Amino acid sequence: MNNKDYTLNALGRYDEALEVLEKVIQLEPDHDNAWNSKSAVLFSLERYEEALCCCDQAISLTSELSNLSNDWD
């Protein structure tokens, strides 16, 4: 990702940012930060329902990662 999505979003190039994030998610579906970033882009596009779904996915993945790390304690 290398913050390319963040920069594109900041420049108002939302569609391009979304393309980058969708590629990342396609390659790594468990990438919680990509889901979180995708929600921010969708929010910028006023696509609130989709943004909320992406937030839920990011939270779910973060929780799963947290549970995995707790298993090692």
N, CA, C and O atoms as a Maestro MAE file, in Angstrom:
{
 s_m_m2io_version
 :::
 2.0.0
}

f_m_ct {
 s_m_title
 :::
 protein
 m_atom[292] {
  # First column is atom index #
  i_m_mmod_type
  r_m_x_coord
  r_m_y_coord
  r_m_z_coord
  i_m_residue_number
  s_m_chain_name
  s_m_pdb_residue_name
  s_m_pdb_atom_name
  i_m_atomic_number
  :::
  1 25 0.835 -1.183 0.000 1 A "MET " " N  " 7
  2 3 0.000 0.000 0.000 1 A "MET " " CA " 6
  3 2 0.878 1.244 0.000 1 A "MET " " C  " 6
  4 15 0.659 2.151 -0.803 1 A "MET " " O  " 8
  5 25 1.864 1.301 0.885 2 A "ASN " " N  " 7
  6 3 2.803 2.417 0.936 2 A "ASN " " CA " 6
  7 2 2.126 3.781 0.998 2 A "ASN " " C  " 6
  8 15 2.659 4.760 0.475 2 A "ASN " " O  " 8
  9 25 0.981 3.854 1.617 3 A "ASN " " N  " 7
  10 3 0.235 5.102 1.780 3 A "ASN " " CA " 6
  11 2 -0.216 5.728 0.466 3 A "ASN " " C  " 6
  12 15 -0.676 6.870 0.445 3 A "ASN " " O  " 8
  13 25 -0.087 4.993 -0.620 4 A "LYS " " N  " 7
  14 3 -0.562 5.514 -1.905 4 A "LYS " " CA " 6
  15 2 -2.052 5.809 -1.821 4 A "LYS " " C  " 6
  16 15 -2.518 6.840 -2.306 4 A "LYS " " O  " 8
  17 25 -2.788 4.904 -1.208 5 A "ASP " " N  " 7
  18 3 -4.231 5.099 -1.071 5 A "ASP " " CA " 6
  19 2 -4.539 6.348 -0.253 5 A "ASP " " C  " 6
  20 15 -5.451 7.105 -0.586 5 A "ASP " " O  " 8
  21 25 -3.784 6.559 0.810 6 A "TYR " " N  " 7
  22 3 -3.995 7.726 1.675 6 A "TYR " " CA " 6
  23 2 -3.745 9.023 0.893 6 A "TYR " " C  " 6
  24 15 -4.521 9.974 0.982 6 A "TYR " " O  " 8
  25 25 -2.655 9.041 0.130 7 A "THR " " N  " 7
  26 3 -2.314 10.221 -0.662 7 A "THR " " CA " 6
  27 2 -3.369 10.497 -1.719 7 A "THR " " C  " 6
  28 15 -3.788 11.640 -1.904 7 A "THR " " O  " 8
  29 25 -3.799 9.451 -2.412 8 A "LEU " " N  " 7
  30 3 -4.837 9.621 -3.429 8 A "LEU " " CA " 6
  31 2 -6.125 10.140 -2.801 8 A "LEU " " C  " 6
  32 15 -6.792 11.007 -3.366 8 A "LEU " " O  " 8
  33 25 -6.468 9.611 -1.641 9 A "ASN " " N  " 7
  34 3 -7.670 10.059 -0.937 9 A "ASN " " CA " 6
  35 2 -7.535 11.537 -0.567 9 A "ASN " " C  " 6
  36 15 -8.470 12.315 -0.754 9 A "ASN " " O  " 8
  37 25 -6.364 11.922 -0.040 10 A "ALA " " N  " 7
  38 3 -6.137 13.309 0.359 10 A "ALA " " CA " 6
  39 2 -6.213 14.263 -0.836 10 A "ALA " " C  " 6
  40 15 -6.612 15.419 -0.693 10 A "ALA " " O  " 8
  41 25 -5.833 13.774 -1.995 11 A "LEU " " N  " 7
  42 3 -5.891 14.584 -3.213 11 A "LEU " " CA " 6
  43 2 -7.283 14.606 -3.842 11 A "LEU " " C  " 6
  44 15 -7.514 15.282 -4.845 11 A "LEU " " O  " 8
  45 25 -8.195 13.863 -3.240 12 A "GLY " " N  " 7
  46 3 -9.546 13.798 -3.787 12 A "GLY " " CA " 6
  47 2 -9.681 12.847 -4.954 12 A "GLY " " C  " 6
  48 15 -10.678 12.876 -5.675 12 A "GLY " " O  " 8
  49 25 -8.688 12.008 -5.143 13 A "ARG " " N  " 7
  50 3 -8.710 11.020 -6.232 13 A "ARG " " CA " 6
  51 2 -9.241 9.695 -5.675 13 A "ARG " " C  " 6
  52 15 -8.539 8.686 -5.619 13 A "ARG " " O  " 8
  53 25 -10.501 9.746 -5.269 14 A "TYR " " N  " 7
  54 3 -11.121 8.664 -4.522 14 A "TYR " " CA " 6
  55 2 -11.211 7.361 -5.300 14 A "TYR " " C  " 6
  56 15 -10.947 6.288 -4.756 14 A "TYR " " O  " 8
  57 25 -11.580 7.451 -6.564 15 A "ASP " " N  " 7
  58 3 -11.719 6.228 -7.363 15 A "ASP " " CA " 6
  59 2 -10.390 5.495 -7.486 15 A "ASP " " C  " 6
  60 15 -10.347 4.266 -7.435 15 A "ASP " " O  " 8
  61 25 -9.309 6.249 -7.647 16 A "GLU " " N  " 7
  62 3 -7.987 5.632 -7.743 16 A "GLU " " CA " 6
  63 2 -7.582 5.008 -6.411 16 A "GLU " " C  " 6
  64 15 -7.015 3.916 -6.368 16 A "GLU " " O  " 8
  65 25 -7.879 5.712 -5.338 17 A "ALA " " N  " 7
  66 3 -7.567 5.177 -4.001 17 A "ALA " " CA " 6
  67 2 -8.333 3.878 -3.769 17 A "ALA " " C  " 6
  68 15 -7.793 2.914 -3.227 17 A "ALA " " O  " 8
  69 25 -9.584 3.868 -4.182 18 A "LEU " " N  " 7
  70 3 -10.412 2.673 -4.036 18 A "LEU " " CA " 6
  71 2 -9.855 1.505 -4.843 18 A "LEU " " C  " 6
  72 15 -9.870 0.365 -4.379 18 A "LEU " " O  " 8
  73 25 -9.366 1.781 -6.041 19 A "GLU " " N  " 7
  74 3 -8.764 0.731 -6.865 19 A "GLU " " CA " 6
  75 2 -7.545 0.120 -6.175 19 A "GLU " " C  " 6
  76 15 -7.381 -1.100 -6.161 19 A "GLU " " O  " 8
  77 25 -6.700 0.962 -5.609 20 A "VAL " " N  " 7
  78 3 -5.503 0.476 -4.901 20 A "VAL " " CA " 6
  79 2 -5.916 -0.419 -3.748 20 A "VAL " " C  " 6
  80 15 -5.367 -1.507 -3.573 20 A "VAL " " O  " 8
  81 25 -6.871 0.029 -2.971 21 A "LEU " " N  " 7
  82 3 -7.298 -0.732 -1.796 21 A "LEU " " CA " 6
  83 2 -7.977 -2.036 -2.183 21 A "LEU " " C  " 6
  84 15 -7.798 -3.049 -1.508 21 A "LEU " " O  " 8
  85 25 -8.744 -2.024 -3.245 22 A "GLU " " N  " 7
  86 3 -9.397 -3.258 -3.677 22 A "GLU " " CA " 6
  87 2 -8.371 -4.281 -4.147 22 A "GLU " " C  " 6
  88 15 -8.559 -5.481 -3.947 22 A "GLU " " O  " 8
  89 25 -7.287 -3.820 -4.768 23 A "LYS " " N  " 7
  90 3 -6.220 -4.738 -5.160 23 A "LYS " " CA " 6
  91 2 -5.534 -5.334 -3.933 23 A "LYS " " C  " 6
  92 15 -5.246 -6.530 -3.891 23 A "LYS " " O  " 8
  93 25 -5.278 -4.491 -2.941 24 A "VAL " " N  " 7
  94 3 -4.645 -4.966 -1.710 24 A "VAL " " CA " 6
  95 2 -5.531 -6.012 -1.042 24 A "VAL " " C  " 6
  96 15 -5.055 -7.071 -0.631 24 A "VAL " " O  " 8
  97 25 -6.813 -5.709 -0.939 25 A "ILE " " N  " 7
  98 3 -7.754 -6.626 -0.285 25 A "ILE " " CA " 6
  99 2 -7.898 -7.919 -1.073 25 A "ILE " " C  " 6
  100 15 -8.058 -8.992 -0.490 25 A "ILE " " O  " 8
  101 25 -7.840 -7.820 -2.388 26 A "GLN " " N  " 7
  102 3 -7.912 -9.027 -3.213 26 A "GLN " " CA " 6
  103 2 -6.706 -9.934 -2.939 26 A "GLN " " C  " 6
  104 15 -6.842 -11.155 -2.860 26 A "GLN " " O  " 8
  105 25 -5.540 -9.326 -2.796 27 A "LEU " " N  " 7
  106 3 -4.320 -10.099 -2.550 27 A "LEU " " CA " 6
  107 2 -4.201 -10.552 -1.097 27 A "LEU " " C  " 6
  108 15 -3.650 -11.613 -0.806 27 A "LEU " " O  " 8
  109 25 -4.725 -9.731 -0.196 28 A "GLU " " N  " 7
  110 3 -4.593 -10.018 1.237 28 A "GLU " " CA " 6
  111 2 -5.901 -9.658 1.951 28 A "GLU " " C  " 6
  112 15 -6.003 -8.595 2.564 28 A "GLU " " O  " 8
  113 25 -6.892 -10.539 1.871 29 A "PRO " " N  " 7
  114 3 -8.215 -10.224 2.407 29 A "PRO " " CA " 6
  115 2 -8.257 -9.981 3.918 29 A "PRO " " C  " 6
  116 15 -9.220 -9.407 4.426 29 A "PRO " " O  " 8
  117 25 -7.230 -10.409 4.630 30 A "ASP " " N  " 7
  118 3 -7.196 -10.216 6.081 30 A "ASP " " CA " 6
  119 2 -6.435 -8.966 6.501 30 A "ASP " " C  " 6
  120 15 -6.083 -8.823 7.671 30 A "ASP " " O  " 8
  121 25 -6.179 -8.073 5.575 31 A "HIS " " N  " 7
  122 3 -5.430 -6.848 5.852 31 A "HIS " " CA " 6
  123 2 -6.385 -5.822 6.476 31 A "HIS " " C  " 6
  124 15 -7.073 -5.085 5.770 31 A "HIS " " O  " 8
  125 25 -6.412 -5.791 7.809 32 A "ASP " " N  " 7
  126 3 -7.376 -4.939 8.508 32 A "ASP " " CA " 6
  127 2 -7.197 -3.456 8.194 32 A "ASP " " C  " 6
  128 15 -8.183 -2.726 8.100 32 A "ASP " " O  " 8
  129 25 -5.960 -3.001 8.032 33 A "ASN " " N  " 7
  130 3 -5.739 -1.584 7.720 33 A "ASN " " CA " 6
  131 2 -6.265 -1.219 6.327 33 A "ASN " " C  " 6
  132 15 -6.718 -0.096 6.109 33 A "ASN " " O  " 8
  133 25 -6.204 -2.155 5.402 34 A "ALA " " N  " 7
  134 3 -6.750 -1.892 4.067 34 A "ALA " " CA " 6
  135 2 -8.267 -1.712 4.140 34 A "ALA " " C  " 6
  136 15 -8.823 -0.828 3.489 34 A "ALA " " O  " 8
  137 25 -8.924 -2.543 4.927 35 A "TRP " " N  " 7
  138 3 -10.372 -2.404 5.099 35 A "TRP " " CA " 6
  139 2 -10.706 -1.070 5.759 35 A "TRP " " C  " 6
  140 15 -11.665 -0.401 5.373 35 A "TRP " " O  " 8
  141 25 -9.912 -0.690 6.753 36 A "ASN " " N  " 7
  142 3 -10.126 0.580 7.436 36 A "ASN " " CA " 6
  143 2 -9.939 1.752 6.469 36 A "ASN " " C  " 6
  144 15 -10.742 2.686 6.451 36 A "ASN " " O  " 8
  145 25 -8.890 1.696 5.679 37 A "SER " " N  " 7
  146 3 -8.631 2.753 4.699 37 A "SER " " CA " 6
  147 2 -9.730 2.809 3.640 37 A "SER " " C  " 6
  148 15 -10.138 3.886 3.203 37 A "SER " " O  " 8
  149 25 -10.195 1.638 3.240 38 A "LYS " " N  " 7
  150 3 -11.283 1.604 2.253 38 A "LYS " " CA " 6
  151 2 -12.528 2.273 2.816 38 A "LYS " " C  " 6
  152 15 -13.249 2.958 2.090 38 A "LYS " " O  " 8
  153 25 -12.783 2.080 4.101 39 A "SER " " N  " 7
  154 3 -13.943 2.734 4.718 39 A "SER " " CA " 6
  155 2 -13.792 4.251 4.682 39 A "SER " " C  " 6
  156 15 -14.777 4.963 4.483 39 A "SER " " O  " 8
  157 25 -12.571 4.757 4.873 40 A "ALA " " N  " 7
  158 3 -12.343 6.201 4.837 40 A "ALA " " CA " 6
  159 2 -12.595 6.767 3.442 40 A "ALA " " C  " 6
  160 15 -13.180 7.840 3.296 40 A "ALA " " O  " 8
  161 25 -12.152 6.044 2.423 41 A "VAL " " N  " 7
  162 3 -12.372 6.491 1.049 41 A "VAL " " CA " 6
  163 2 -13.867 6.482 0.734 41 A "VAL " " C  " 6
  164 15 -14.392 7.438 0.164 41 A "VAL " " O  " 8
  165 25 -14.537 5.417 1.101 42 A "LEU " " N  " 7
  166 3 -15.978 5.335 0.847 42 A "LEU " " CA " 6
  167 2 -16.731 6.426 1.596 42 A "LEU " " C  " 6
  168 15 -17.717 6.962 1.091 42 A "LEU " " O  " 8
  169 25 -16.271 6.754 2.793 43 A "PHE " " N  " 7
  170 3 -16.879 7.845 3.546 43 A "PHE " " CA " 6
  171 2 -16.711 9.164 2.793 43 A "PHE " " C  " 6
  172 15 -17.640 9.968 2.716 43 A "PHE " " O  " 8
  173 25 -15.522 9.375 2.240 44 A "SER " " N  " 7
  174 3 -15.268 10.587 1.448 44 A "SER " " CA " 6
  175 2 -16.196 10.673 0.243 44 A "SER " " C  " 6
  176 15 -16.573 11.762 -0.189 44 A "SER " " O  " 8
  177 25 -16.557 9.513 -0.292 45 A "LEU " " N  " 7
  178 3 -17.469 9.445 -1.435 45 A "LEU " " CA " 6
  179 2 -18.938 9.488 -1.006 45 A "LEU " " C  " 6
  180 15 -19.841 9.395 -1.837 45 A "LEU " " O  " 8
  181 25 -19.161 9.630 0.303 46 A "GLU " " N  " 7
  182 3 -20.502 9.647 0.889 46 A "GLU " " CA " 6
  183 2 -21.251 8.339 0.652 46 A "GLU " " C  " 6
  184 15 -22.476 8.320 0.534 46 A "GLU " " O  " 8
  185 25 -20.504 7.267 0.586 47 A "ARG " " N  " 7
  186 3 -21.076 5.914 0.447 47 A "ARG " " CA " 6
  187 2 -21.030 5.271 1.829 47 A "ARG " " C  " 6
  188 15 -20.269 4.339 2.090 47 A "ARG " " O  " 8
  189 25 -21.878 5.808 2.699 48 A "TYR " " N  " 7
  190 3 -21.797 5.526 4.126 48 A "TYR " " CA " 6
  191 2 -22.084 4.076 4.495 48 A "TYR " " C  " 6
  192 15 -21.408 3.518 5.360 48 A "TYR " " O  " 8
  193 25 -23.062 3.463 3.865 49 A "GLU " " N  " 7
  194 3 -23.389 2.070 4.191 49 A "GLU " " CA " 6
  195 2 -22.216 1.141 3.863 49 A "GLU " " C  " 6
  196 15 -21.875 0.253 4.644 49 A "GLU " " O  " 8
  197 25 -21.608 1.362 2.699 50 A "GLU " " N  " 7
  198 3 -20.449 0.553 2.317 50 A "GLU " " CA " 6
  199 2 -19.272 0.817 3.251 50 A "GLU " " C  " 6
  200 15 -18.536 -0.100 3.613 50 A "GLU " " O  " 8
  201 25 -19.105 2.079 3.637 51 A "ALA " " N  " 7
  202 3 -18.029 2.438 4.570 51 A "ALA " " CA " 6
  203 2 -18.227 1.723 5.901 51 A "ALA " " C  " 6
  204 15 -17.269 1.225 6.493 51 A "ALA " " O  " 8
  205 25 -19.448 1.674 6.358 52 A "LEU " " N  " 7
  206 3 -19.752 1.003 7.621 52 A "LEU " " CA " 6
  207 2 -19.439 -0.491 7.543 52 A "LEU " " C  " 6
  208 15 -18.898 -1.064 8.490 52 A "LEU " " O  " 8
  209 25 -19.773 -1.113 6.433 53 A "CYS " " N  " 7
  210 3 -19.460 -2.539 6.245 53 A "CYS " " CA " 6
  211 2 -17.951 -2.782 6.285 53 A "CYS " " C  " 6
  212 15 -17.489 -3.771 6.855 53 A "CYS " " O  " 8
  213 25 -17.199 -1.883 5.683 54 A "CYS " " N  " 7
  214 3 -15.732 -2.017 5.698 54 A "CYS " " CA " 6
  215 2 -15.187 -1.825 7.107 54 A "CYS " " C  " 6
  216 15 -14.243 -2.506 7.509 54 A "CYS " " O  " 8
  217 25 -15.775 -0.904 7.854 55 A "CYS " " N  " 7
  218 3 -15.373 -0.717 9.255 55 A "CYS " " CA " 6
  219 2 -15.627 -1.986 10.055 55 A "CYS " " C  " 6
  220 15 -14.785 -2.418 10.842 55 A "CYS " " O  " 8
  221 25 -16.790 -2.573 9.847 56 A "ASP " " N  " 7
  222 3 -17.119 -3.815 10.548 56 A "ASP " " CA " 6
  223 2 -16.115 -4.913 10.213 56 A "ASP " " C  " 6
  224 15 -15.699 -5.669 11.091 56 A "ASP " " O  " 8
  225 25 -15.729 -5.000 8.947 57 A "GLN " " N  " 7
  226 3 -14.757 -6.008 8.530 57 A "GLN " " CA " 6
  227 2 -13.404 -5.752 9.192 57 A "GLN " " C  " 6
  228 15 -12.758 -6.687 9.666 57 A "GLN " " O  " 8
  229 25 -12.978 -4.500 9.226 58 A "ALA " " N  " 7
  230 3 -11.698 -4.150 9.859 58 A "ALA " " CA " 6
  231 2 -11.717 -4.495 11.343 58 A "ALA " " C  " 6
  232 15 -10.744 -5.034 11.872 58 A "ALA " " O  " 8
  233 25 -12.813 -4.188 12.007 59 A "ILE " " N  " 7
  234 3 -12.938 -4.493 13.438 59 A "ILE " " CA " 6
  235 2 -12.910 -5.990 13.664 59 A "ILE " " C  " 6
  236 15 -12.258 -6.472 14.590 59 A "ILE " " O  " 8
  237 25 -13.614 -6.726 12.825 60 A "SER " " N  " 7
  238 3 -13.640 -8.176 12.934 60 A "SER " " CA " 6
  239 2 -12.239 -8.765 12.788 60 A "SER " " C  " 6
  240 15 -11.842 -9.636 13.562 60 A "SER " " O  " 8
  241 25 -11.502 -8.290 11.801 61 A "LEU " " N  " 7
  242 3 -10.150 -8.799 11.574 61 A "LEU " " CA " 6
  243 2 -9.212 -8.413 12.709 61 A "LEU " " C  " 6
  244 15 -8.366 -9.211 13.113 61 A "LEU " " O  " 8
  245 25 -9.356 -7.200 13.225 62 A "THR " " N  " 7
  246 3 -8.523 -6.752 14.330 62 A "THR " " CA " 6
  247 2 -8.800 -7.606 15.561 62 A "THR " " C  " 6
  248 15 -7.878 -7.973 16.290 62 A "THR " " O  " 8
  249 25 -10.069 -7.919 15.790 63 A "SER " " N  " 7
  250 3 -10.441 -8.764 16.926 63 A "SER " " CA " 6
  251 2 -9.861 -10.162 16.781 63 A "SER " " C  " 6
  252 15 -9.382 -10.751 17.750 63 A "SER " " O  " 8
  253 25 -9.909 -10.692 15.548 64 A "GLU " " N  " 7
  254 3 -9.349 -12.025 15.302 64 A "GLU " " CA " 6
  255 2 -7.845 -12.022 15.563 64 A "GLU " " C  " 6
  256 15 -7.323 -12.965 16.159 64 A "GLU " " O  " 8
  257 25 -7.152 -10.993 15.132 65 A "LEU " " N  " 7
  258 3 -5.710 -10.899 15.370 65 A "LEU " " CA " 6
  259 2 -5.406 -10.789 16.850 65 A "LEU " " C  " 6
  260 15 -4.445 -11.378 17.345 65 A "LEU " " O  " 8
  261 25 -6.229 -10.035 17.549 66 A "SER " " N  " 7
  262 3 -6.048 -9.882 18.988 66 A "SER " " CA " 6
  263 2 -6.239 -11.208 19.700 66 A "SER " " C  " 6
  264 15 -5.492 -11.542 20.620 66 A "SER " " O  " 8
  265 25 -7.250 -11.969 19.269 67 A "ASN " " N  " 7
  266 3 -7.487 -13.277 19.862 67 A "ASN " " CA " 6
  267 2 -6.324 -14.225 19.590 67 A "ASN " " C  " 6
  268 15 -5.948 -15.009 20.461 67 A "ASN " " O  " 8
  269 25 -5.760 -14.162 18.409 68 A "LEU " " N  " 7
  270 3 -4.620 -15.014 18.088 68 A "LEU " " CA " 6
  271 2 -3.436 -14.689 18.966 68 A "LEU " " C  " 6
  272 15 -2.761 -15.597 19.452 68 A "LEU " " O  " 8
  273 25 -3.165 -13.403 19.184 69 A "SER " " N  " 7
  274 3 -2.023 -13.041 20.012 69 A "SER " " CA " 6
  275 2 -2.253 -13.448 21.458 69 A "SER " " C  " 6
  276 15 -1.304 -13.777 22.170 69 A "SER " " O  " 8
  277 25 -3.504 -13.428 21.896 70 A "ASN " " N  " 7
  278 3 -3.806 -13.865 23.271 70 A "ASN " " CA " 6
  279 2 -3.579 -15.361 23.447 70 A "ASN " " C  " 6
  280 15 -3.279 -15.822 24.549 70 A "ASN " " O  " 8
  281 25 -3.721 -16.114 22.371 71 A "ASP " " N  " 7
  282 3 -3.500 -17.554 22.442 71 A "ASP " " CA " 6
  283 2 -2.034 -17.892 22.725 71 A "ASP " " C  " 6
  284 15 -1.724 -18.974 23.224 71 A "ASP " " O  " 8
  285 25 -1.143 -16.961 22.402 72 A "TRP " " N  " 7
  286 3 0.288 -17.199 22.582 72 A "TRP " " CA " 6
  287 2 0.764 -16.821 23.981 72 A "TRP " " C  " 6
  288 15 1.883 -17.153 24.372 72 A "TRP " " O  " 8
  289 25 -0.080 -16.132 24.727 73 A "ASP " " N  " 7
  290 3 0.321 -15.713 26.097 73 A "ASP " " CA " 6
  291 2 0.319 -16.868 27.064 73 A "ASP " " C  " 6
  292 15 0.628 -16.688 28.242 73 A "ASP " " O  " 8
  :::
 }
 m_bond[291] {
  # First column is bond index #
  i_m_from
  i_m_to
  i_m_order
  :::
  1 1 2 1
  2 2 3 1
  3 3 4 2
  4 3 5 1
  5 5 6 1
  6 6 7 1
  7 7 8 2
  8 7 9 1
  9 9 10 1
  10 10 11 1
  11 11 12 2
  12 11 13 1
  13 13 14 1
  14 14 15 1
  15 15 16 2
  16 15 17 1
  17 17 18 1
  18 18 19 1
  19 19 20 2
  20 19 21 1
  21 21 22 1
  22 22 23 1
  23 23 24 2
  24 23 25 1
  25 25 26 1
  26 26 27 1
  27 27 28 2
  28 27 29 1
  29 29 30 1
  30 30 31 1
  31 31 32 2
  32 31 33 1
  33 33 34 1
  34 34 35 1
  35 35 36 2
  36 35 37 1
  37 37 38 1
  38 38 39 1
  39 39 40 2
  40 39 41 1
  41 41 42 1
  42 42 43 1
  43 43 44 2
  44 43 45 1
  45 45 46 1
  46 46 47 1
  47 47 48 2
  48 47 49 1
  49 49 50 1
  50 50 51 1
  51 51 52 2
  52 51 53 1
  53 53 54 1
  54 54 55 1
  55 55 56 2
  56 55 57 1
  57 57 58 1
  58 58 59 1
  59 59 60 2
  60 59 61 1
  61 61 62 1
  62 62 63 1
  63 63 64 2
  64 63 65 1
  65 65 66 1
  66 66 67 1
  67 67 68 2
  68 67 69 1
  69 69 70 1
  70 70 71 1
  71 71 72 2
  72 71 73 1
  73 73 74 1
  74 74 75 1
  75 75 76 2
  76 75 77 1
  77 77 78 1
  78 78 79 1
  79 79 80 2
  80 79 81 1
  81 81 82 1
  82 82 83 1
  83 83 84 2
  84 83 85 1
  85 85 86 1
  86 86 87 1
  87 87 88 2
  88 87 89 1
  89 89 90 1
  90 90 91 1
  91 91 92 2
  92 91 93 1
  93 93 94 1
  94 94 95 1
  95 95 96 2
  96 95 97 1
  97 97 98 1
  98 98 99 1
  99 99 100 2
  100 99 101 1
  101 101 102 1
  102 102 103 1
  103 103 104 2
  104 103 105 1
  105 105 106 1
  106 106 107 1
  107 107 108 2
  108 107 109 1
  109 109 110 1
  110 110 111 1
  111 111 112 2
  112 111 113 1
  113 113 114 1
  114 114 115 1
  115 115 116 2
  116 115 117 1
  117 117 118 1
  118 118 119 1
  119 119 120 2
  120 119 121 1
  121 121 122 1
  122 122 123 1
  123 123 124 2
  124 123 125 1
  125 125 126 1
  126 126 127 1
  127 127 128 2
  128 127 129 1
  129 129 130 1
  130 130 131 1
  131 131 132 2
  132 131 133 1
  133 133 134 1
  134 134 135 1
  135 135 136 2
  136 135 137 1
  137 137 138 1
  138 138 139 1
  139 139 140 2
  140 139 141 1
  141 141 142 1
  142 142 143 1
  143 143 144 2
  144 143 145 1
  145 145 146 1
  146 146 147 1
  147 147 148 2
  148 147 149 1
  149 149 150 1
  150 150 151 1
  151 151 152 2
  152 151 153 1
  153 153 154 1
  154 154 155 1
  155 155 156 2
  156 155 157 1
  157 157 158 1
  158 158 159 1
  159 159 160 2
  160 159 161 1
  161 161 162 1
  162 162 163 1
  163 163 164 2
  164 163 165 1
  165 165 166 1
  166 166 167 1
  167 167 168 2
  168 167 169 1
  169 169 170 1
  170 170 171 1
  171 171 172 2
  172 171 173 1
  173 173 174 1
  174 174 175 1
  175 175 176 2
  176 175 177 1
  177 177 178 1
  178 178 179 1
  179 179 180 2
  180 179 181 1
  181 181 182 1
  182 182 183 1
  183 183 184 2
  184 183 185 1
  185 185 186 1
  186 186 187 1
  187 187 188 2
  188 187 189 1
  189 189 190 1
  190 190 191 1
  191 191 192 2
  192 191 193 1
  193 193 194 1
  194 194 195 1
  195 195 196 2
  196 195 197 1
  197 197 198 1
  198 198 199 1
  199 199 200 2
  200 199 201 1
  201 201 202 1
  202 202 203 1
  203 203 204 2
  204 203 205 1
  205 205 206 1
  206 206 207 1
  207 207 208 2
  208 207 209 1
  209 209 210 1
  210 210 211 1
  211 211 212 2
  212 211 213 1
  213 213 214 1
  214 214 215 1
  215 215 216 2
  216 215 217 1
  217 217 218 1
  218 218 219 1
  219 219 220 2
  220 219 221 1
  221 221 222 1
  222 222 223 1
  223 223 224 2
  224 223 225 1
  225 225 226 1
  226 226 227 1
  227 227 228 2
  228 227 229 1
  229 229 230 1
  230 230 231 1
  231 231 232 2
  232 231 233 1
  233 233 234 1
  234 234 235 1
  235 235 236 2
  236 235 237 1
  237 237 238 1
  238 238 239 1
  239 239 240 2
  240 239 241 1
  241 241 242 1
  242 242 243 1
  243 243 244 2
  244 243 245 1
  245 245 246 1
  246 246 247 1
  247 247 248 2
  248 247 249 1
  249 249 250 1
  250 250 251 1
  251 251 252 2
  252 251 253 1
  253 253 254 1
  254 254 255 1
  255 255 256 2
  256 255 257 1
  257 257 258 1
  258 258 259 1
  259 259 260 2
  260 259 261 1
  261 261 262 1
  262 262 263 1
  263 263 264 2
  264 263 265 1
  265 265 266 1
  266 266 267 1
  267 267 268 2
  268 267 269 1
  269 269 270 1
  270 270 271 1
  271 271 272 2
  272 271 273 1
  273 273 274 1
  274 274 275 1
  275 275 276 2
  276 275 277 1
  277 277 278 1
  278 278 279 1
  279 279 280 2
  280 279 281 1
  281 281 282 1
  282 282 283 1
  283 283 284 2
  284 283 285 1
  285 285 286 1
  286 286 287 1
  287 287 288 2
  288 287 289 1
  289 289 290 1
  290 290 291 1
  291 291 292 2
  :::
 }
}
